[in-house]
Amino acid sequence: MAQTSTTRGVPRDSSAAASERSTLLAAWSDERAAARSARDRGDAAGEWKHLERAHILSQPMAGAHVRTHVAMLACALRRRRAREIVGQVLRLVVAGPGSWTGRYPVGNTGGADVSAFRPMPVPDDLRAALGIEARATSADAEGPQNDKTRDQLTATAGTFSTDTANLQDCVAPAVVELADGDAFDLRIAPVVKTIGDDRVRMLAYNGSIPGPTLWVPQGAEIRVRVRNDADVDATVHWHGLRLDNEYDGVPYETQPPIPLGGEFTYQLRFPDAGLYWYHPHIREDYGLDMGLYGNIVVVPAEDGYWPPVNRELVITVDDILIEEGQIAPFHHAGPTHVAMGRFGNVMLTGGEPEFNFQAGVGEVVRLYLTNTANTRIFNVALPGARMKLVGGDSGRYERETFVEEVLLAPSERAVLDVLFETPGPVPLEHRTPGHTYELGSISVTDEPIEQSFAREFDQLRTDPELADERARLDTELQRPPDKTLAFESLMPLLYGDQDTAASSWTCPMHPEVVSDEPGTCPSCGMKLIPTAASWTCPMHPDVLSAVPGVCPSCGMKLITAGAAPASEGHSHAHDMADGLEWEDLMPEINRASDASNMVWKLVDRDTGKENWEIEWGFSVGDRVKIRLVNDMEQDHPMHHPFHVHGAGRFLVISRDGNAQDNLVWKDTVLVRADETVDILLDITNPGLWMAHCHIAEHNQAGMMFSFPVADKEVS
């Protein structure tokens, strides 16, 4: 009787396993060679990536497995990563025995926070060598996985729990002041939260939505120990921070996921003053919408960095979709609402349906605003008060300006100083072209305040650092881009086979003969011809055309009338003249969309490579001009907030060829439909860094890629 071996629980005949050994060894040798090549050119992140792939391949072969861990230990020593050094020493002890357990591929490659016997993900291009079947859906074959649950649960029916039984009630968010060297514990767990008349199951950091607001001095370093007691593996991404790469929170690229019941400790540093936030990077569409977000305020080291104010408030703006008394379900297999992102029907400001606070006449209040929504754009206004825009994603604006409203795409931040001059209620509004939402209200009293900073509020200051950047900007504006990245889409859900335009065919001689597919007439044998059809826009059904084309209002490709699910009941007209989608204009179509029938792509225009296939590489000290192109020649043109992780920070230098008139350091930029934006990325941090659209459903469906940054001294 033939013996069997096991690969992730799948029995294999021993003769088959033996025949695959040479293929496995060759694949392992190729990865080791690629790692050495990356090391020779100073690409530490690339070396580590190939060593991890070699580690996956080596685990059925004890000798190769041990040799791989030795190479990883040497790499960790060169990079001086103490945590990884400890992790590799521990793994060397179990490497040999682990190869004979029959449970491979197993063992995370570092961090020492996750069991060495926890299964690892297997990239699709390595599965054949290991004798593992490819994943079931094409959406899972897009490169390094940012969503482990797709690999585990694609074939699993069902949705995440909405049960509120035995859950703790959500508590008010804490404000936590931390000093250099402090440690802080953060726990992810389900809670029950009251929203209007409904009590719904959500997820929270330390029991609150938003999570704790951390106030940290610029230049400090702290440790945050995260425990995961939720219902899916987790990481925490520290959005906007230029921190050490290994703590960036990207699963499988910078850290192993935190399993249920597991912990991971992040070492965070804060080189830049400003407003930052933290959120999940596994099933971001689910965790973020369910309440996993919180802010970090980095207090400037420079006295007088911000103008003086009476008070400071940290406020998140968000929305959530509640149906039949509970949050609309999320599927285990992956995100839905991939076409436009998941819009909510209840606005949450500071985690609440209505946000209220009091102020006094003459008081100046600083608002730190963050858009934490999955997809909704917020346009914030305070009619009846005066607003001054002083800061953005990562510190001060070049010039302080008085504004009537401030536009925030998902993940963008703004720092606003607000002067209340007259008593009475002041509404906090979200304004769209078709509707104004009241997010809350500020009650302004005429009770005396201790001191007014109204005179200082009237002064408009200039940031000297950004003024210097302005002086050097002409050269950057004139030179061609180093990289060009396009936002593109395909929508099989609506358009299917692009070569098929007709929905029915008829005989030119016998018009009573009608068929729903091409063919010949049963009466005369003539080839059937397409029937006269009408085309319409899925977002604007009043637009009708006798020929295929694009919608004159929004630019979407027309579909055959009657081909799309009905999208009724939307009350806010919108022609997208501003290149923005303020509302879900096709809710039934959007709900039916997922990664299999709605394809979002980031495309390198120089190479044609898409999403995870993109191969960019930079070095510390580079200043990279990137052109972001979002044209209308695609199935579903819409806006995209483009986010770059902690490789550095960037300036938006032009829009549609027009120089930006007010600079600010950013990590996210809103690119409207039919717009071209140039950014200047200042590379300061080595490592493997991600870039993606920050509409959560778009990035979780594959609209992302990563690029290595080499150390300056090595490069």
WOKASUL-V692850 format. One record per residue. N is the residue number from 0. SS is DSSP state (H for helix, E for strand, - for the rest). OMEGA is omega in whole degrees, -180 to 180 (none if undefined). NEAR is the number of other C-alpha atoms within 8 Angstrom. Layout:
# WOKASUL-V692850
<<N/SS/OMEGA/NEAR> <N/SS/OMEGA/NEAR>>
This chain:
# WOKASUL-V692850
<<0/-/-177/2> <1/-/175/5> <2/-/177/6> <3/E/169/8> <4/E/-173/10> <5/E/172/10> <6/E/-177/14> <7/-/174/8> <8/-/-180/6> <9/E/-179/6> <10/E/175/8> <11/E/176/10> <12/E/-175/10> <13/H/179/10> <14/H/177/6> <15/H/179/8> <16/H/180/10> <17/H/-179/8> <18/H/180/8> <19/H/-172/11> <20/H/-179/8> <21/H/176/8> <22/H/180/9> <23/H/-179/12> <24/H/179/10> <25/H/179/8> <26/H/178/12> <27/H/180/12> <28/H/179/9> <29/H/180/8> <30/H/177/12> <31/H/179/11> <32/H/178/8> <33/H/177/10> <34/H/179/14> <35/H/179/9> <36/H/178/9> <37/H/179/12> <38/H/-177/11> <39/H/180/7> <40/-/175/7> <41/-/-179/10> <42/-/-176/14> <43/H/180/13> <44/H/178/12> <45/H/177/12> <46/H/-178/14> <47/H/179/11> <48/H/-179/10> <49/H/176/12> <50/H/177/14> <51/H/177/9> <52/H/176/10> <53/H/179/14> <54/H/178/12> <55/H/-177/12> <56/H/-172/15> <57/H/-165/14> <58/-/172/15> <59/-/-174/11> <60/-/-171/8> <61/H/-178/14> <62/H/179/7> <63/H/180/9> <64/H/180/15> <65/H/-179/11> <66/H/179/8> <67/H/178/12> <68/H/175/13> <69/H/179/10> <70/H/179/9> <71/H/176/11> <72/H/179/12> <73/H/178/8> <74/H/179/10> <75/H/178/12> <76/H/178/10> <77/H/-179/7> <78/H/180/7> <79/-/179/7> <80/-/-173/9> <81/H/-178/8> <82/H/-179/9> <83/H/178/12> <84/H/178/12> <85/H/-179/9> <86/H/-178/12> <87/H/176/14> <88/H/179/9> <89/H/-177/8> <90/H/176/11> <91/H/-179/11> <92/H/-176/7> <93/H/-175/8> <94/H/-179/13> <95/H/179/12> <96/H/-179/8> <97/H/-180/12> <98/-/-179/14> <99/-/-178/9> <100/-/-177/7> <101/-/-180/11> <102/-/179/12> <103/-/0/12> <104/-/179/14> <105/E/173/12> <106/-/171/10> <107/-/-173/12> <108/-/178/11> <109/-/178/11> <110/-/177/11> <111/-/179/10> <112/-/-178/10> <113/-/-178/13> <114/-/177/8> <115/-/179/10> <116/-/177/8> <117/-/-177/9> <118/E/176/9> <119/-/175/9> <120/-/-180/8> <121/-/175/8> <122/-/-175/10> <123/H/-176/10> <124/H/176/5> <125/H/-173/10> <126/H/-178/12> <127/H/-180/10> <128/H/180/11> <129/H/179/10> <130/-/-179/8> <131/-/180/8> <132/-/178/6> <133/-/179/7> <134/-/-169/9> <135/-/-174/7> <136/-/-180/8> <137/H/-179/8> <138/H/-179/9> <139/H/-176/11> <140/-/-172/9> <141/-/177/11> <142/-/-179/9> <143/-/-172/8> <144/-/173/11> <145/-/-174/11> <146/-/-176/11> <147/H/-176/10> <148/H/176/13> <149/H/-180/11> <150/H/-175/10> <151/H/-162/7> <152/H/-177/9> <153/-/-177/13> <154/-/-177/7> <155/-/178/7> <156/-/171/8> <157/-/-175/6> <158/E/176/8> <159/-/-175/9> <160/-/171/4> <161/-/-176/9> <162/-/-180/5> <163/-/-177/10> <164/-/173/4> <165/-/177/4> <166/-/175/8> <167/-/175/8> <168/E/176/8> <169/-/-179/11> <170/E/179/7> <171/-/180/6> <172/-/177/11> <173/-/171/8> <174/E/-171/8> <175/E/176/8> <176/E/-177/7> <177/E/178/10> <178/-/178/9> <179/-/179/10> <180/-/-179/8> <181/-/175/9> <182/E/-177/8> <183/E/179/8> <184/E/-180/8> <185/E/-178/10> <186/E/176/12> <187/E/-178/15> <188/E/176/13> <189/E/176/13> <190/E/171/14> <191/E/-177/13> <192/E/177/10> <193/E/177/8> <194/E/-174/9> <195/-/179/5> <196/-/-174/5> <197/E/171/8> <198/E/-170/11> <199/E/175/13> <200/E/177/13> <201/E/176/10> <202/E/-174/15> <203/E/167/19> <204/E/180/16> <205/-/171/10> <206/-/-177/17> <207/E/176/13> <208/-/-2/17> <209/-/174/15> <210/-/-179/15> <211/-/172/13> <212/E/-178/13> <213/E/174/11> <214/E/-172/12> <215/E/178/14> <216/E/176/13> <217/-/-180/12> <218/-/-178/10> <219/-/169/12> <220/E/179/11> <221/E/175/14> <222/E/176/12> <223/E/178/12> <224/E/-176/12> <225/E/175/12> <226/E/-177/13> <227/E/175/15> <228/E/-180/11> <229/-/-175/10> <230/-/175/7> <231/-/176/7> <232/-/-171/13> <233/E/158/12> <234/-/172/12> <235/E/175/11> <236/E/-177/12> <237/E/-164/11> <238/E/176/10> <239/-/-177/12> <240/-/171/12> <241/-/-173/14> <242/-/176/11> <243/-/-172/11> <244/H/-175/12> <245/H/-180/8> <246/H/-176/12> <247/-/174/13> <248/-/177/13> <249/-/-175/13> <250/E/176/14> <251/-/176/10> <252/-/180/9> <253/-/-180/12> <254/E/169/12> <255/-/176/12> <256/-/176/9> <257/E/-178/14> <258/-/175/11> <259/-/-177/11> <260/-/-177/7> <261/-/-179/11> <262/E/173/12> <263/E/-179/11> <264/E/179/9> <265/E/175/9> <266/E/-172/10> <267/E/172/11> <268/E/-169/12> <269/-/-177/15> <270/-/-172/9> <271/-/172/12> <272/-/176/13> <273/E/-174/14> <274/E/-177/16> <275/E/-180/15> <276/E/-178/11> <277/E/-175/12> <278/E/-178/14> <279/E/170/15> <280/-/166/14> <281/-/-173/12> <282/-/-179/13> <283/H/179/13> <284/H/-179/11> <285/H/-174/9> <286/H/-179/13> <287/H/-179/14> <288/H/-179/12> <289/-/173/10> <290/-/-177/11> <291/-/175/16> <292/E/178/15> <293/E/-175/13> <294/E/170/14> <295/E/174/12> <296/E/178/12> <297/E/-175/14> <298/E/-175/10> <299/-/174/11> <300/-/-177/8> <301/-/175/5> <302/-/178/5> <303/-/179/6> <304/-/175/6> <305/-/173/6> <306/-/179/7> <307/-/177/7> <308/-/178/11> <309/-/-178/11> <310/E/177/7> <311/E/179/9> <312/E/176/8> <313/E/-173/10> <314/E/171/10> <315/E/173/13> <316/E/-170/15> <317/E/170/13> <318/E/-178/13> <319/E/-177/13> <320/-/180/11> <321/E/180/11> <322/E/178/7> <323/-/173/4> <324/-/178/8> <325/E/178/11> <326/E/-180/11> <327/-/-169/7> <328/-/173/7> <329/-/-177/10> <330/E/175/11> <331/-/-170/13> <332/-/-179/11> <333/-/-174/12> <334/-/165/15> <335/-/-179/14> <336/-/-175/13> <337/-/-177/16> <338/-/-175/11> <339/-/-171/8> <340/-/-174/13> <341/-/175/11> <342/-/175/12> <343/-/175/9> <344/-/175/8> <345/E/177/9> <346/E/177/12> <347/E/179/14> <348/E/-171/14> <349/-/179/11> <350/-/-176/10> <351/E/178/9> <352/-/177/12> <353/-/-176/9> <354/E/-178/10> <355/E/168/8> <356/E/-178/7> <357/E/175/8> <358/E/179/10> <359/E/176/13> <360/-/-178/14> <361/-/-178/12> <362/-/174/16> <363/E/-177/15> <364/E/176/12> <365/E/176/13> <366/E/172/12> <367/E/-173/13> <368/E/175/12> <369/E/173/12> <370/E/-178/15> <371/-/-177/11> <372/-/175/13> <373/-/-174/16> <374/-/-171/13> <375/-/170/12> <376/-/176/11> <377/E/176/11> <378/E/-166/12> <379/E/179/12> <380/E/176/11> <381/-/-180/13> <382/-/-177/10> <383/-/175/8> <384/-/177/10> <385/E/-177/13> <386/E/176/13> <387/E/179/12> <388/E/-176/13> <389/E/-176/14> <390/E/179/14> <391/E/-173/16> <392/-/-170/16> <393/-/174/15> <394/E/-171/12> <395/E/167/12> <396/E/175/16> <397/E/179/13> <398/E/172/11> <399/E/-177/12> <400/E/172/8> <401/E/-176/8> <402/E/175/9> <403/-/-179/9> <404/E/179/9> <405/E/-177/9> <406/E/-179/8> <407/E/171/14> <408/-/177/13> <409/-/178/14> <410/-/177/12> <411/-/178/12> <412/E/176/13> <413/E/174/15> <414/E/-175/13> <415/E/169/13> <416/E/-174/14> <417/E/178/12> <418/E/178/13> <419/-/-172/15> <420/-/-177/9> <421/-/180/9> <422/-/178/11> <423/E/-179/7> <424/E/175/8> <425/E/-179/12> <426/E/170/12> <427/E/-170/13> <428/E/166/14> <429/E/-173/12> <430/E/174/11> <431/-/179/8> <432/-/-176/5> <433/-/-174/7> <434/-/173/7> <435/E/178/8> <436/E/174/7> <437/E/-177/9> <438/E/-178/14> <439/E/-177/12> <440/E/176/13> <441/E/178/12> <442/E/-177/12> <443/E/-179/14> <444/E/178/10> <445/-/175/8> <446/-/-176/6> <447/-/175/6> <448/-/-174/9> <449/-/-178/4> <450/-/176/6> <451/-/177/10> <452/-/-179/12> <453/H/-180/10> <454/H/178/7> <455/H/178/8> <456/H/-178/12> <457/-/179/6> <458/-/178/6> <459/-/-174/8> <460/-/179/6> <461/E/178/9> <462/-/-175/10> <463/H/-180/7> <464/H/-179/7> <465/H/172/11> <466/H/175/10> <467/H/177/8> <468/H/179/8> <469/H/-178/9> <470/H/-179/7> <471/-/-167/8> <472/H/-175/9> <473/H/-180/8> <474/H/-179/7> <475/H/-180/9> <476/H/-175/9> <477/H/-174/6> <478/-/179/6> <479/-/180/5> <480/-/173/10> <481/-/180/8> <482/E/174/11> <483/E/-177/12> <484/E/-178/12> <485/E/173/13> <486/E/-175/13> <487/E/-178/11> <488/E/169/12> <489/E/-175/10> <490/-/178/12> <491/H/179/10> <492/H/-179/8> <493/H/-167/8> <494/H/176/8> <495/-/179/7> <496/-/-176/6> <497/-/-179/6> <498/-/-178/4> <499/-/-177/5> <500/-/-175/7> <501/-/177/9> <502/-/177/10> <503/-/-177/11> <504/E/180/14> <505/E/179/15> <506/-/180/15> <507/-/180/8> <508/-/-179/4> <509/-/-174/9> <510/-/177/8> <511/-/177/6> <512/-/-180/8> <513/E/180/9> <514/E/178/9> <515/-/176/7> <516/-/179/7> <517/-/179/11> <518/-/179/7> <519/E/-179/9> <520/-/179/13> <521/-/-179/5> <522/-/-174/5> <523/-/178/5> <524/-/179/7> <525/-/177/8> <526/E/179/9> <527/-/178/12> <528/E/178/9> <529/E/175/11> <530/-/173/9> <531/-/-176/5> <532/-/173/11> <533/-/-179/10> <534/E/-178/13> <535/E/178/15> <536/-/179/15> <537/-/179/11> <538/-/-179/7> <539/-/-174/9> <540/-/177/8> <541/-/177/6> <542/-/180/8> <543/E/180/9> <544/E/177/9> <545/-/-179/8> <546/-/176/7> <547/-/179/10> <548/-/179/7> <549/E/-179/9> <550/-/179/13> <551/-/-179/5> <552/-/-173/8> <553/-/177/9> <554/-/178/10> <555/-/177/13> <556/E/179/12> <557/-/178/12> <558/E/177/13> <559/E/-178/12> <560/-/180/9> <561/-/-176/5> <562/-/-174/7> <563/-/172/9> <564/-/-179/7> <565/-/176/7> <566/-/-175/12> <567/-/171/6> <568/-/178/4> <569/-/-169/8> <570/-/-174/4> <571/-/180/7> <572/-/-178/6> <573/-/-178/8> <574/-/177/6> <575/-/178/9> <576/-/179/7> <577/-/179/5> <578/-/-176/11> <579/-/175/10> <580/-/-174/9> <581/-/-175/8> <582/-/172/7> <583/-/-175/10> <584/-/178/7> <585/-/-170/11> <586/H/-179/9> <587/H/176/9> <588/H/-180/12> <589/H/-180/14> <590/H/-178/9> <591/H/-175/8> <592/-/173/14> <593/-/-175/13> <594/-/180/12> <595/-/-177/9> <596/-/175/9> <597/-/-173/14> <598/E/175/11> <599/E/-175/12> <600/E/161/13> <601/E/-173/12> <602/E/173/13> <603/E/-175/13> <604/-/-179/10> <605/-/-176/6> <606/-/-175/5> <607/-/-178/7> <608/-/-172/10> <609/E/173/10> <610/H/-173/13> <611/H/179/11> <612/H/-176/9> <613/-/-176/11> <614/-/173/6> <615/-/175/7> <616/E/-177/8> <617/E/176/10> <618/E/176/12> <619/-/-178/12> <620/-/177/8> <621/-/169/10> <622/E/-167/8> <623/E/175/11> <624/E/-178/13> <625/E/177/13> <626/E/180/13> <627/E/-173/13> <628/E/180/12> <629/E/-174/16> <630/-/-174/12> <631/-/-177/10> <632/-/179/5> <633/-/-176/11> <634/-/-177/9> <635/-/177/12> <636/-/175/16> <637/-/180/10> <638/-/175/12> <639/E/170/12> <640/E/-175/14> <641/E/-174/12> <642/E/175/11> <643/E/178/12> <644/-/-163/14> <645/-/174/14> <646/-/-179/13> <647/E/175/11> <648/E/-175/13> <649/E/172/11> <650/E/169/11> <651/E/-172/14> <652/E/177/13> <653/E/173/12> <654/E/-178/12> <655/-/177/7> <656/-/179/7> <657/E/-178/6> <658/E/178/8> <659/-/-172/9> <660/-/180/4> <661/-/-174/7> <662/-/172/13> <663/E/177/15> <664/E/-174/13> <665/E/169/13> <666/-/180/12> <667/E/177/11> <668/E/176/11> <669/E/177/9> <670/E/-177/13> <671/-/172/12> <672/-/-179/13> <673/-/180/10> <674/E/174/12> <675/E/-176/13> <676/E/174/14> <677/E/175/13> <678/E/177/13> <679/E/-176/13> <680/E/179/13> <681/E/-174/11> <682/E/-177/15> <683/-/-169/9> <684/-/176/14> <685/-/177/13> <686/E/177/13> <687/E/-169/13> <688/E/-177/13> <689/E/171/11> <690/E/-175/11> <691/E/168/11> <692/E/-178/13> <693/-/160/14> <694/-/-167/12> <695/H/-179/12> <696/H/178/15> <697/H/-178/14> <698/H/179/12> <699/H/175/14> <700/-/171/13> <701/-/-175/13> <702/-/-176/13> <703/E/172/13> <704/E/179/11> <705/E/180/11> <706/E/179/11> <707/E/172/14> <708/E/-178/17> <709/E/175/16> <710/-/-178/13> <711/-/-177/8> <712/-/179/4> <713/-/-177/6> <714/-/none/9>>
